[in-house]
Amino acid sequence: MKIEDILKALEQEKVEYAVIGGLAVVLYGYVRFTKDIDLIINFSKDNVKRFVNAMTLLKFKPGPPIEPMDLANEHKRKEWIQEKNAKVITFYNPEQQLLQIDVLLTIKLAQIKTVKKKIDDLEISVIEYEELIKMKRQAGRPFDLIDIEKLEELKKV
């Protein structure tokens, strides 16, 4: 399974989402390895249902033992964040564990700006460049700082 297959399933199911993290960095031009797809999704019940449908089609299941539809429950999300210190819920395919999907719990889709990017014949929603830089700065991990440096170098070219 390729990243494009996952993005295509999200688009086919009309999931409201934005790609963030390493894949967003790649889409802005700095090619590097990423083992996951980081997403922010709209947590409305209808959208979570579409997201769960896409995951089911791809044979992805949540890593932690949760009911996937609980992503639509704000109380549950807060509980996971506060009691389990969870920042993401990871989905994986047991037959293909090299690629996983991380759904960020701490930010709502409506809180960020997004743009459309084209991958082959697919138009996907991606976090806007400045928002990505801001998010990477806030995370402050060594690889986030490298991503910022490389993206800013590319912007100068």
C-alpha positions in Angstrom: 0.0 0.0 0.0 1.2 3.5 -0.9 0.6 6.8 0.7 -1.4 7.8 -2.4 -3.8 4.8 -1.7 -4.6 6.2 1.7 -5.1 9.8 0.5 -7.3 8.5 -2.3 -9.5 6.6 0.2 -9.8 9.8 2.3 -10.8 11.8 -0.8 -13.2 9.1 -2.1 -15.0 9.0 1.3 -15.1 12.9 1.3 -13.2 13.1 4.7 -12.5 16.6 5.8 -8.8 16.5 6.8 -5.5 18.2 6.4 -2.1 16.5 6.0 0.4 17.8 8.6 3.8 16.7 9.7 6.4 14.9 7.6 4.2 14.3 4.6 3.3 18.0 4.5 7.0 18.8 4.6 7.5 16.5 1.6 4.6 18.1 -0.2 6.3 21.5 0.2 9.4 20.2 -1.4 11.8 18.8 1.2 12.0 15.1 0.3 12.7 13.0 3.4 11.6 9.7 4.8 8.3 9.5 6.8 6.7 6.4 8.1 3.4 7.9 8.9 0.7 10.2 7.7 -0.1 12.8 10.3 -3.7 14.2 9.9 -5.9 16.7 11.5 -9.6 15.8 10.9 -12.9 17.5 11.4 -14.3 15.7 14.5 -18.0 16.0 13.5 -19.9 12.7 13.8 -20.5 12.6 10.0 -16.9 13.2 9.2 -15.5 10.7 11.7 -17.9 8.2 10.2 -16.4 8.9 6.7 -12.9 8.7 8.2 -13.7 5.3 9.9 -15.2 4.1 6.6 -11.9 5.0 4.8 -9.9 3.2 7.5 -12.1 0.1 7.2 -11.7 0.0 3.4 -7.9 0.1 3.9 -8.1 -2.5 6.7 -6.6 0.0 9.2 -7.6 -0.2 12.9 -6.8 2.0 15.9 -3.6 1.1 17.8 -5.1 1.7 21.2 -8.1 -0.3 22.1 -10.7 2.3 21.4 -14.0 2.6 19.5 -13.0 4.6 16.4 -16.3 6.5 16.4 -15.3 7.9 19.8 -13.1 10.4 17.9 -16.3 12.3 17.4 -16.8 12.5 21.2 -15.1 15.6 22.5 -15.4 14.3 26.1 -13.5 11.1 25.1 -10.8 13.0 23.2 -10.2 15.2 26.3 -10.1 12.1 28.5 -7.5 10.5 26.2 -5.4 13.7 26.3 -5.7 14.3 30.0 -5.7 10.8 31.4 -3.6 8.9 28.9 -1.4 11.9 27.8 -2.4 11.0 24.2 -1.6 13.5 21.5 -2.6 11.3 18.6 -4.6 8.2 17.9 -2.6 5.9 15.6 -4.3 3.7 13.0 -2.4 0.8 11.4 -2.9 -2.1 9.0 -1.9 -5.3 10.7 -0.8 -6.8 7.3 1.4 -3.7 6.6 2.7 -2.2 9.7 5.4 0.0 8.1 2.8 2.7 7.3 0.6 4.3 10.0 -1.9 7.1 10.2 -1.7 9.5 13.2 -4.8 11.6 13.9 -3.9 14.6 16.0 -6.2 15.1 19.0 -5.1 18.4 20.3 -6.0 20.7 17.3 -9.2 21.0 15.4 -9.3 21.3 11.7 -11.1 24.6 11.9 -8.2 26.1 13.9 -5.7 25.9 11.0 -5.4 27.2 7.4 -5.2 24.7 4.6 -4.3 24.7 0.9 -4.9 22.2 -1.8 -1.9 20.3 -3.3 -1.9 18.0 -6.3 -0.3 14.6 -6.2 -0.7 12.9 -9.6 -4.5 13.1 -10.2 -5.4 13.7 -6.6 -6.0 17.0 -4.9 -5.4 16.8 -1.2 -5.8 19.2 1.7 -2.5 20.2 3.4 -1.7 22.5 6.2 -0.7 26.0 4.9 3.0 26.6 4.8 3.3 29.2 7.6 1.0 27.1 9.8 3.3 24.1 9.2 6.4 26.2 10.2 4.6 27.5 13.3 3.5 23.9 14.3 7.1 22.6 13.8 8.5 25.5 15.8 6.1 24.7 18.7 7.0 21.1 18.6 10.7 22.0 18.7 12.1 18.5 18.2 15.5 18.2 16.4 13.9 16.8 13.2 11.2 19.6 13.3 14.0 22.2 13.4 15.8 20.5 10.5 12.5 20.5 8.5 12.1 24.2 9.1 15.7 24.9 8.1 15.3 22.8 4.9 11.9 24.3 4.0 13.2 27.9 4.4 16.3 27.1 2.3 13.9 25.8 -0.5 11.8 28.9 -0.2 14.9 31.1 -1.0 15.7 29.2 -4.2 
